[in-house]
Amino acid sequence: MQTSKYLIANERDAEWGLTVSTVGYEEIAPGDDYPTHGHADGYYFAVEKGRVLSEYQLLYQSEGEGVFRSAQGGEHSLKAGDMFLLFPGEWHSYHPVSEVGWKSHWIGFRGINMDHRVKAGFLSPTHPVYHVGYSDELLHLYEEAMRVAQVEAPYVQQTLAGVVNHLVGLMYSLERTKRLSRNHGHVDLVNQARLLIRNGLEADVTIQDIASDMGVSYSNFRKLFKEFAGVSPALYQQELRIQRAKELLATTDMSVKQIAYRLRFDSPDYFSSKFKTKTGLKPSDFRAQAR
């Protein structure tokens, strides 16, 4: 069984940064022929020969088992709860295990938004498979994409672009969270550290002090924290202090100098420099604008 929808995008849609070309779902029972028929030109492929697309596709296997191969990613066994990403210009082939079958959801898209993520190293043809597990939220997003595509209301491309961004972001987050959660001790350590940093914004506590109190070397602590939070602990602390400074500037009559020293910046000038780098405004100008 297969349900699919192919869409058209115009030049104005492309300026949005991401357009969707196809949305679909297929259910392959054990012993069924594969690939299924009914695909548009350029999408059908023979498993032995594979194919090359001019777009990205993101597929989610909610049930069953399969095999995926690509030029740079190699061969992978697919299980229920796996997602895989196809890249434009990248040879690939995939199929369900004949004795098992699968249920597969897909969405095809292109655009500079995705190109930038690949260029920045968030996504790569060398890492095409994501072990995210079963997710009701993922299934809901694919179902929503199909519903929106079938209705094809005005500005459908902008709505579908939002769904794709949500799917990609959720996939990226789920896999990394799952990977980090294999070691609950590390997750607990980073969560505790974040709480200590938040509670110590106005205290004379350094990141080195926190690492020492937790019985971890600073280098290991910094590595674990950055892997989990995406930023170094020092930058995390500074970002929170800038946020707190915004609150104080907007809601109190404390001077810039008082705020700088209250939040443990080295000097008012250093505080003003960091604040302007982050917000584009001097503290005094931010206060005037906020009020």
C-alpha positions in Angstrom: 0.0 0.0 0.0 1.3 3.4 -0.9 0.0 7.0 -0.6 2.0 9.8 -2.0 1.6 13.4 -3.1 3.9 15.4 -5.5 4.0 19.2 -5.2 5.1 22.1 -7.3 7.1 25.1 -6.0 7.6 28.4 -7.8 10.6 30.8 -7.7 9.0 32.9 -4.9 8.6 29.7 -2.8 12.3 28.9 -3.2 13.2 32.3 -1.7 11.6 31.0 1.5 14.7 28.8 1.9 13.1 25.4 1.6 10.5 23.8 -0.6 8.8 20.4 -0.5 8.5 18.2 -3.6 6.9 15.0 -2.3 5.3 13.5 0.8 4.4 9.8 1.1 3.8 6.7 3.1 4.2 3.0 2.2 3.4 -0.2 3.9 5.2 -3.3 2.6 4.0 -6.6 3.9 6.3 -9.6 4.2 6.8 -11.0 0.7 5.5 -8.0 -1.2 7.3 -6.8 -4.3 9.6 -3.8 -3.8 9.9 -1.0 -4.9 6.2 -0.2 -5.2 4.9 1.4 -8.4 3.1 4.7 -8.8 6.1 6.9 -8.3 6.6 10.0 -10.4 9.3 10.1 -13.0 12.8 10.3 -11.5 11.8 8.7 -8.2 11.3 5.0 -9.1 14.5 2.9 -8.9 15.7 -0.7 -9.1 17.2 -1.8 -5.8 20.2 -3.3 -7.5 21.0 -0.1 -9.5 20.0 2.4 -6.9 19.5 6.1 -7.9 20.6 9.7 -7.5 18.2 12.4 -6.6 18.4 16.2 -7.0 16.8 16.8 -3.6 17.0 15.7 0.0 14.6 13.1 1.4 14.0 12.2 5.0 12.5 8.8 5.7 11.3 7.2 8.9 10.8 3.5 9.4 8.1 3.2 12.1 7.9 -0.6 11.8 9.8 -3.4 10.2 13.4 -3.9 9.0 15.4 -3.0 6.0 18.8 -2.2 4.4 20.2 1.1 3.3 23.3 1.8 1.2 24.8 5.1 0.0 28.0 6.1 -1.7 29.6 7.9 1.3 27.5 6.3 4.1 28.1 2.7 3.4 25.6 -0.1 4.2 23.4 0.0 7.3 20.8 -2.4 8.7 17.6 -0.5 9.4 15.3 -1.3 12.4 12.0 0.2 13.5 12.6 3.7 14.8 15.4 4.5 12.4 15.5 7.5 10.1 17.7 8.1 7.1 18.5 11.1 5.1 19.1 11.1 1.3 21.3 13.9 -0.1 21.1 15.5 -3.5 23.7 14.1 -5.9 24.5 11.1 -3.6 24.0 7.6 -4.9 21.8 5.4 -2.7 19.6 2.3 -2.5 17.3 0.9 0.1 14.7 -1.8 0.6 12.8 -3.7 3.3 13.8 -7.1 4.5 11.5 -9.4 2.4 10.6 -11.7 5.2 9.6 -8.7 7.5 8.5 -5.8 5.4 8.2 -2.2 6.8 6.1 0.9 7.3 7.9 3.9 5.9 7.2 7.6 5.8 9.0 10.1 3.6 9.2 13.7 2.7 11.4 15.2 -0.1 12.7 18.8 -0.2 15.4 21.2 -1.3 16.6 24.6 -0.4 19.4 26.8 1.0 18.3 26.1 4.6 19.3 22.5 4.3 22.4 23.3 2.2 23.7 25.6 5.0 23.2 22.9 7.6 25.2 20.4 5.6 27.9 23.0 4.9 28.1 23.7 8.7 28.5 20.0 9.4 25.2 19.4 11.2 24.2 16.9 8.6 26.5 14.8 6.4 26.3 12.1 3.7 28.8 10.2 5.8 26.3 9.9 8.6 22.9 9.3 6.9 21.2 7.0 9.4 19.7 8.3 12.7 18.6 5.9 15.5 15.9 7.9 17.1 13.5 5.2 18.2 9.7 5.2 18.1 8.2 8.7 18.3 4.5 9.7 18.2 5.7 13.3 17.5 7.6 12.2 14.4 4.6 10.2 13.1 2.3 13.2 13.8 4.5 15.5 11.8 4.6 13.1 8.8 0.8 12.7 9.0 0.4 16.5 9.2 2.7 17.0 6.2 0.5 14.5 4.2 -2.7 16.3 5.3 -1.4 19.7 4.3 -0.1 18.4 1.0 -3.3 16.7 0.1 -5.4 19.9 0.8 -2.8 22.1 -1.0 -4.1 25.3 0.3 -2.5 28.7 -0.6 1.1 29.0 0.7 1.3 25.3 1.2 5.0 25.4 0.7 5.6 27.7 3.6 3.6 25.5 5.9 5.4 22.3 4.7 8.8 24.0 5.1 7.9 24.5 8.8 7.1 20.8 9.1 10.4 19.8 7.5 12.4 22.0 9.8 10.6 20.5 12.8 11.3 17.0 11.5 15.0 17.6 10.9 15.5 19.4 14.2 13.6 16.7 16.1 15.6 13.9 14.4 18.9 15.7 15.2 17.9 16.3 18.9 16.4 12.8 19.5 19.5 10.9 18.3 21.9 13.0 20.3 19.8 12.9 23.4 19.5 9.1 23.1 23.3 8.8 22.6 24.0 11.0 25.6 21.4 9.2 27.8 23.3 6.0 27.5 25.4 7.3 30.4 22.9 8.6 32.9 25.8 9.7 35.2 27.1 12.2 32.6 23.6 13.6 31.9 22.9 14.0 35.7 26.3 15.7 36.0 25.6 18.3 33.3 22.1 19.0 34.5 23.4 19.5 38.0 26.1 21.8 36.7 23.6 23.9 34.7 21.6 24.4 37.9 24.7 25.4 39.8 25.6 27.9 37.1 22.1 29.4 37.1 22.0 29.7 40.8 25.4 31.2 41.0 25.1 34.1 38.5 25.6 36.7 41.2 28.1 34.6 43.2 31.9 34.6 42.9 31.9 31.0 41.5 34.0 30.0 38.5 33.4 27.1 36.2 36.6 25.6 37.5 35.1 25.7 41.0 32.0 23.9 39.9 34.0 21.2 38.1 36.2 20.7 41.2 33.1 20.5 43.5 31.7 17.8 41.3 34.9 15.8 41.4 35.6 16.2 37.6 38.7 17.6 35.9 38.0 20.9 34.1 38.9 19.5 30.7 36.6 16.5 31.0 33.8 18.6 32.5 34.1 21.2 29.7 34.0 18.4 27.0 30.9 16.7 28.6 29.1 20.0 29.1 29.7 21.1 25.5 28.6 17.8 24.1 25.3 17.9 26.0 24.5 21.6 26.0 26.1 22.6 22.6 28.1 25.4 24.2 31.0 25.5 26.6 30.1 26.0 30.3 31.9 29.4 30.4 29.8 30.6 27.4 26.6 29.2 28.9 27.4 31.2 32.1 28.1 34.4 30.2 24.9 34.0 28.1 22.8 33.6 31.3 24.5 36.7 32.8 23.7 38.8 29.8 20.0 37.6 30.0 20.0 38.6 33.7 21.6 41.9 32.9 18.7 42.6 30.4 16.2 42.0 33.2 18.0 44.3 35.6 18.4 47.0 33.0 14.7 46.9 32.1 13.2 46.5 35.6 15.5 48.3 38.1 17.3 51.6 38.5 20.7 50.0 39.2 23.5 51.7 37.4 25.5 49.9 34.6 28.4 49.7 37.0 26.3 48.2 39.8 24.9 45.5 37.4 28.4 44.7 36.0 29.8 44.0 39.4 26.7 42.3 40.7 26.9 39.8 37.8 30.6 39.3 38.4 32.0 40.9 35.2 35.6 42.0 35.5 34.8 45.6 34.9 31.9 47.9 33.7 33.8 48.4 30.4 34.2 44.6 29.9 30.5 44.1 30.7 29.5 46.9 28.2 31.6 45.4 25.5 30.2 41.9 25.9 26.7 43.2 26.2 27.0 45.2 22.9 28.6 42.2 21.1 25.7 40.1 22.1 22.7 42.5 21.7 24.1 45.2 19.3 23.3 47.9 21.9 25.2 49.5 24.8 23.5 48.7 28.2 22.3 52.3 28.5 20.8 52.2 25.0 19.1 48.9 25.8 17.6 50.4 29.0 16.3 53.4 27.1 14.7 51.2 24.4 13.2 48.7 26.9 11.5 51.6 28.7 
